[in-house]
Amino acid sequence: MSVKAYILIQTEVGRAADVAARIREISGVTQAEDVTGPYDVIVRTEASSMDELGDLVVTQVQAVDGITRTLTCPVVNL
């Protein structure tokens, strides 16, 4: 069973579209949209485990230039 999550991202001013485009290229990212509101980009991801998800967020997503903060929200199936 895969682990799905949303990553809510704040970026430097004017960088949302560029950040979303770069994140779309990362393996495991299924969707990345630049949005308005308290967050600038919302990303949907899928990984095989929580460890893989953590690795994806820390080593790949957070490494994208222009990101100032992330909040990862794993999807739960109640």
C-alpha positions as a Markdown table, in Angstrom:
| # | Residue | x | y | z |
|---|---|---|---|---|
| 1 | Met | 0.0 | 0.0 | 0.0 |
| 2 | Ser | 1.4 | 3.4 | -1.0 |
| 3 | Val | 1.6 | 6.5 | 1.2 |
| 4 | Lys | 0.1 | 9.6 | -0.3 |
| 5 | Ala | 0.5 | 13.1 | 1.0 |
| 6 | Tyr | 0.0 | 16.8 | 0.3 |
| 7 | Ile | 2.9 | 19.1 | 0.7 |
| 8 | Leu | 1.9 | 22.8 | 1.3 |
| 9 | Ile | 4.7 | 25.1 | 0.3 |
| 10 | Gln | 5.5 | 28.7 | 0.9 |
| 11 | Thr | 8.0 | 30.3 | -1.6 |
| 12 | Glu | 9.9 | 33.5 | -2.0 |
| 13 | Val | 7.8 | 36.3 | -3.5 |
| 14 | Gly | 7.2 | 35.7 | -7.2 |
| 15 | Arg | 8.7 | 32.2 | -7.3 |
| 16 | Ala | 5.6 | 30.0 | -7.0 |
| 17 | Ala | 5.2 | 29.1 | -10.7 |
| 18 | Asp | 9.0 | 28.3 | -11.1 |
| 19 | Val | 8.9 | 26.2 | -7.9 |
| 20 | Ala | 5.8 | 24.3 | -9.0 |
| 21 | Ala | 7.4 | 23.6 | -12.4 |
| 22 | Arg | 10.6 | 22.3 | -10.9 |
| 23 | Ile | 8.8 | 20.1 | -8.4 |
| 24 | Arg | 6.7 | 18.5 | -11.2 |
| 25 | Glu | 9.9 | 17.0 | -12.5 |
| 26 | Ile | 10.6 | 15.0 | -9.2 |
| 27 | Ser | 9.8 | 11.3 | -9.2 |
| 28 | Gly | 7.0 | 10.6 | -6.8 |
| 29 | Val | 5.2 | 13.9 | -7.4 |
| 30 | Thr | 1.8 | 13.3 | -9.0 |
| 31 | Gln | 0.7 | 16.9 | -9.1 |
| 32 | Ala | 2.1 | 20.4 | -8.3 |
| 33 | Glu | -0.1 | 23.5 | -8.6 |
| 34 | Asp | 0.7 | 27.1 | -7.8 |
| 35 | Val | -2.2 | 28.6 | -5.8 |
| 36 | Thr | -3.2 | 31.7 | -3.9 |
| 37 | Gly | -3.7 | 32.0 | -0.1 |
| 38 | Pro | -1.4 | 31.2 | 2.8 |
| 39 | Tyr | 0.6 | 28.7 | 0.7 |
| 40 | Asp | 2.0 | 29.3 | -2.8 |
| 41 | Val | 2.3 | 25.7 | -4.1 |
| 42 | Ile | 0.4 | 22.5 | -3.2 |
| 43 | Val | 2.0 | 19.2 | -4.2 |
| 44 | Arg | 0.5 | 15.7 | -4.2 |
| 45 | Thr | 2.9 | 12.9 | -3.7 |
| 46 | Glu | 3.0 | 9.1 | -3.6 |
| 47 | Ala | 5.6 | 6.9 | -2.0 |
| 48 | Ser | 6.0 | 3.3 | -1.0 |
| 49 | Ser | 6.6 | 4.1 | 2.7 |
| 50 | Met | 6.7 | 6.9 | 5.2 |
| 51 | Asp | 10.5 | 6.7 | 5.1 |
| 52 | Glu | 10.5 | 7.1 | 1.3 |
| 53 | Leu | 8.0 | 10.0 | 1.7 |
| 54 | Gly | 10.3 | 11.7 | 4.2 |
| 55 | Asp | 13.3 | 11.2 | 2.0 |
| 56 | Leu | 11.4 | 12.7 | -1.0 |
| 57 | Val | 10.4 | 15.8 | 1.1 |
| 58 | Val | 13.8 | 16.4 | 2.8 |
| 59 | Thr | 16.2 | 15.6 | 0.0 |
| 60 | Gln | 14.3 | 16.5 | -3.1 |
| 61 | Val | 11.4 | 18.9 | -2.5 |
| 62 | Gln | 13.1 | 21.1 | 0.1 |
| 63 | Ala | 16.2 | 21.3 | -2.1 |
| 64 | Val | 14.3 | 23.3 | -4.7 |
| 65 | Asp | 15.5 | 26.9 | -4.8 |
| 66 | Gly | 12.9 | 29.4 | -3.8 |
| 67 | Ile | 11.1 | 27.4 | -1.1 |
| 68 | Thr | 11.0 | 29.0 | 2.4 |
| 69 | Arg | 8.7 | 26.5 | 4.3 |
| 70 | Thr | 6.9 | 23.2 | 3.8 |
| 71 | Leu | 4.2 | 21.4 | 5.6 |
| 72 | Thr | 3.6 | 17.7 | 4.8 |
| 73 | Cys | 0.1 | 16.3 | 5.3 |
| 74 | Pro | -0.1 | 12.5 | 4.9 |
| 75 | Val | -3.4 | 11.2 | 3.6 |
| 76 | Val | -5.3 | 8.9 | 6.0 |
| 77 | Asn | -8.0 | 6.4 | 5.0 |
| 78 | Leu | -10.6 | 6.4 | 7.8 |
